[in-house]
Amino acid sequence: MSSKLTGKPSAVPESQISGKYEIFNLNENPFPSEPMVNKDSKDQRINGNIYEIILREKEHERILSHFIKISQNDPNHLRLGYIIDESYIGRGNGKSAFLLYLLHEINQNYSLDMSDGLNKCFAIYIAPEPGGRSKSFSSFVDLIFQSMVSSNIIRNCTAIMRLNAILELYPNKSEVLDKEEEETLVENLNKEEWFKEHEIELARIGSYIQQNVFLQKLPSDFPLFNETGNQSLFPKMVSDDDFIDYYRNLKKGKQRIDFVFSHMISFFQAADFNGAYILVDDYERIPDFQSSRQKRDFALELRSVMFDGMYENAKVGFYNILLVLHAGVPRLIGDAWQESGMEARSPISTKSSNHVIPFEKLNKTHVLLLLKKYMDAYRIDPNQSKDIEPFTTDGAERIGEKSEYNAAQILKTAYGLLDRAASNITISELKIDKAYVDRYIVENDREYLEKDDAMSIDKSNPVDLQKKAKGNG
């Protein structure tokens, strides 16, 4: 018989080996080895699912009070805000993680709980592409639409409209609907087979939906209507693919802007939403690659779709945009904001402005909270360990000091310390205290100081600019 089939590996399967971090009452290292943010990752250490909101209590409260708890129907509600980093030490201060927390929090119940029932809003997250590929306003609009698709809000809205129609036309089906989990129900409401199984007539549902007052504003070729032009939702059940194909065939510029900032608003309103939050991470990737004129033109287009252009959004203020800015970016776009009139409508230069949410630097207390939040998520037995064991308070504080209170560097250092302790442990009562942290940093000084490209200082040979100017460089 072939040894290929019967052979066994000499290495014991990982599941049979005692956990490396079990001695610390942890099922694995709770910290990310290379701190980054990826909202689509299944690893909760980097997708935003582990977040200690107390770290950003001030910032969170400002967003709640100035943006979320104000009625979307109030014509004076703020439509554009800025989360601005106050630290100049570089990337990794936790802005992206905060934004993902906000994204999850809003979408958990479409902000109904956060606004005390005042608003029903969804949130989408976009990150401009690096290298200047998102520097034009049309590219920015493309990112917004792509995020709408990937967030499943289009699918959810069609499900909401169909659900409302069923409750009105088939009240006897309410018991069937109540039995299904929310996500399963959304999936079923986007399947023709489910409607056939429950003897619900698609054409009747489509006719009811078509009467929605908000849908009357839409052009006859809007993807919600079928290709025949008779403005009937069915018999062809519309999916995300129909929206994608429709958008792809629109011309870049005015047609796509109309679609996102006018037509899609009517679509969302028909599904009972009265607003949405567009969370823009790493906004500096846009102006970093723009000329002065391009910065001004971008600001003018943004002003038009948000405030005074011939778009549905400008009229009703449906979208609320929050831009995340690194320290120094406000100066980078300040002139464009002034010249375009954006500064008058949504001030960015005044720190006391309600539009501005200062993102403060972390402190010693925050370090302790940050470590505890991550470790609690990976405790084998939550009742056995206290606080941040095996880290001590003075050890955690030293990590914060050496990391300049940069969240990404704190997490990366904590990962390295815990990994080293688990690999070289000699006594069961080992504590990662101040002395242990200092030894680790000294012995790994070069590696410790090498931060990622965005955080590092250029280590190339220095250039004497005076000599170069004289032709001697």
Residue pairs with C-beta under 8 A, 6 or more apart in sequence:
19 26
19 27
19 28
19 380
20 28
20 29
20 422
20 423
21 27
21 28
21 29
21 378
21 418
21 422
22 380
23 422
23 425
23 428
24 385
24 389
24 390
24 418
24 421
24 422
25 379
25 380
25 381
25 384
25 385
25 389
26 375
26 378
26 379
26 380
26 418
27 378
27 379
27 380
28 378
29 378
29 415
29 418
29 419
29 422
30 45
30 374
30 375
30 377
30 378
30 418
31 45
31 374
31 411
31 412
31 414
31 415
31 418
32 43
32 45
32 46
32 411
32 412
32 415
33 412
33 415
33 419
34 412
34 452
35 46
35 92
35 407
35 408
35 409
35 411
35 412
36 46
36 408
37 46
37 47
37 48
37 96
37 97
37 100
37 281
38 46
38 47
39 47
39 48
39 100
39 103
39 125
40 47
41 47
44 50
44 377
45 374
47 100
48 96
48 97
48 99
48 100
48 101
48 103
48 104
49 104
50 373
50 374
50 377
51 97
51 98
51 100
51 101
51 373
52 369
52 370
52 372
52 373
53 60
53 101
54 369
55 94
55 362
55 366
55 369
55 370
56 94
56 98
56 359
58 360
59 83
59 98
59 357
59 358
59 359
59 360
60 98
60 102
62 354
62 357
63 81
63 102
63 322
63 357
64 114
66 78
66 81
66 354
66 355
67 77
67 78
67 81
67 277
67 320
67 322
68 106
68 111
68 114
68 115
68 119
68 121
69 114
69 115
69 116
69 118
70 77
70 78
70 118
71 77
71 118
71 119
72 118
72 119
72 121
72 274
72 275
72 317
72 318
73 274
75 317
77 317
77 320
78 320
78 346
78 354
78 355
79 306
79 307
79 317
79 319
79 320
79 321
79 346
80 302
80 306
80 320
80 321
80 322
80 323
80 342
80 345
80 346
80 355
81 320
81 321
81 322
81 323
81 346
81 355
81 356
81 357
82 322
82 323
82 324
82 325
82 330
82 348
82 355
82 356
82 357
83 95
83 98
83 99
83 322
83 323
83 324
83 325
83 357
83 359
84 325
84 327
84 329
84 330
84 356
84 357
84 358
84 359
85 93
85 95
85 325
85 326
85 327
85 359
86 327
86 358
86 359
86 360
86 361
87 93
87 327
87 359
87 361
87 405
87 406
88 327
88 328
89 404
89 406
89 455
90 406
90 451
90 454
90 455
90 456
91 326
91 408
91 452
91 454
91 455
92 406
92 407
92 408
92 409
92 451
92 452
92 454
92 455
93 359
93 361
93 362
93 406
93 407
93 408
94 359
94 362
94 407
94 408
95 281
95 324
95 359
96 281
96 282
96 324
97 407
98 359
99 125
99 279
99 281
99 322
99 324
100 125
102 123
102 277
102 279
102 322
103 123
103 124
103 125
103 279
105 114
106 114
106 121
106 122
106 123
106 277
107 122
107 123
107 151
110 120
110 121
110 122
110 273
111 119
111 120
111 121
111 122
111 123
111 277
112 119
112 120
115 121
119 274
119 275
120 272
120 273
120 274
120 275
121 273
121 274
121 275
121 276
121 277
121 320
122 151
122 153
122 156
122 268
122 273
122 276
122 277
123 276
123 277
123 278
123 279
124 144
124 147
124 148
124 151
124 153
124 276
124 277
124 278
124 279
125 147
125 151
125 279
125 281
126 143
126 144
126 146
126 147
126 278
126 279
126 280
126 281
127 280
127 281
127 282
127 285
128 134
128 140
128 143
128 280
128 282
128 283
128 285
128 286
129 139
129 143
129 285
130 285
131 289
132 285
132 288
132 289
133 139
134 140
134 143
134 285
134 286
135 286
135 287
135 289
135 290
135 294
135 298
136 294
136 298
137 257
137 297
137 298
137 301
137 302
138 252
138 253
138 256
138 257
140 286
140 298
141 256
141 257
141 260
141 261
142 252
142 256
144 260
144 278
145 247
145 256
145 259
145 260
145 264
147 278
148 154
148 260
148 264
149 240
149 243
149 244
152 240
153 268
154 240
154 243
154 267
155 186
155 190
155 239
155 240
156 186
156 271
157 267
157 268
157 270
157 271
157 273
158 189
158 190
158 224
158 238
158 239
158 271
159 185
159 186
159 189
159 190
160 271
160 272
161 209
161 212
161 270
161 271
162 189
162 205
162 209
163 177
163 185
163 189
164 272
165 205
165 208
165 209
166 173
166 177
166 200
166 205
167 173
167 174
167 177
168 208
169 204
169 205
169 208
170 200
173 198
173 200
176 198
177 185
180 188
188 194
190 237
190 239
191 237
192 202
192 237
195 201
195 202
195 205
202 233
202 234
202 235
202 237
203 232
203 234
203 235
205 233
205 234
206 232
206 233
206 234
206 235
207 232
207 233
209 215
209 233
209 270
210 231
210 232
210 233
212 270
214 266
214 267
214 269
214 270
215 224
215 266
215 267
215 270
217 263
217 266
217 312
218 224
218 225
218 263
218 266
218 267
219 263
220 229
220 231
221 229
221 246
222 246
222 263
222 267
223 238
223 242
223 243
223 245
223 246
224 233
224 238
224 267
225 231
225 232
225 233
226 232
226 233
226 234
226 235
226 236
226 238
227 236
246 259
247 256
247 259
250 256
250 259
257 301
257 305
257 311
258 311
261 305
261 311
261 312
261 313
261 314
261 319
262 311
262 312
262 313
263 312
265 312
265 313
265 316
265 318
265 319
266 312
268 276
268 318
269 318
274 318
275 317
275 318
275 319
275 320
276 318
276 319
276 320
277 319
277 320
277 321
277 322
278 319
278 320
278 321
278 322
279 322
279 324
280 321
280 322
280 323
280 324
281 324
282 324
283 323
283 324
283 325
283 329
284 325
284 326
284 329
284 332
286 298
287 295
287 298
287 329
287 332
287 333
287 336
288 332
290 298
292 335
292 336
295 332
295 333
295 335
295 336
296 335
296 336
296 339
296 340
298 336
299 333
299 336
299 337
299 339
299 340
299 342
300 340
302 340
302 342
303 309
303 340
303 341
303 342
303 345
304 311
304 314
305 311
305 313
305 314
306 313
306 314
306 317
306 319
306 321
306 345
306 346
307 314
307 345
308 314
312 318
313 319
322 357
330 348
330 349
333 348
334 343
334 348
334 349
336 342
337 343
337 348
337 349
342 348
343 349
346 355
347 353
347 355
347 356
348 355
348 356
350 356
351 358
361 405
362 370
362 400
362 405
362 406
362 407
362 410
363 400
363 405
364 397
364 400
366 400
366 405
367 396
367 397
367 399
367 400
367 405
367 410
368 387
368 388
368 393
368 396
368 397
370 407
370 410
370 411
371 388
371 391
371 396
371 399
371 410
371 414
372 387
372 388
374 411
374 414
375 385
375 388
376 382
379 385
388 396
389 431
390 418
390 421
390 430
390 431
390 432
391 399
391 414
391 417
391 431
391 432
391 433
392 431
392 432
392 433
392 434
394 433
394 434
395 431
395 432
395 433
395 434
395 436
395 437
397 434
398 434
398 437
398 438
399 410
399 413
399 414
399 417
399 437
400 410
402 413
402 437
402 441
402 448
403 409
403 410
403 413
406 455
408 452
408 455
409 451
409 455
413 437
413 448
416 440
416 444
416 448
417 432
417 436
417 437
417 440
418 432
420 440
421 430
421 432
421 436
441 448
450 456
463 473
464 473
465 473
467 473
